[in-house]
Amino acid sequence: MKGIFKITMMTMLMAMMAIGGVESQQLPQFS
């Protein structure tokens, strides 16, 4: 269970960082 939990947390963290990066890149284009 610990291994799966660790992988899930890392995946969620990477996804959040990727989404934040995309949003920060798109904001200047709209404005």
Secondary structure as GFF3:
##gff-version 3
##sequence-region A 1 31
A	DSSP	alpha_helix	2	30	.	.	.	ID=ss1
###
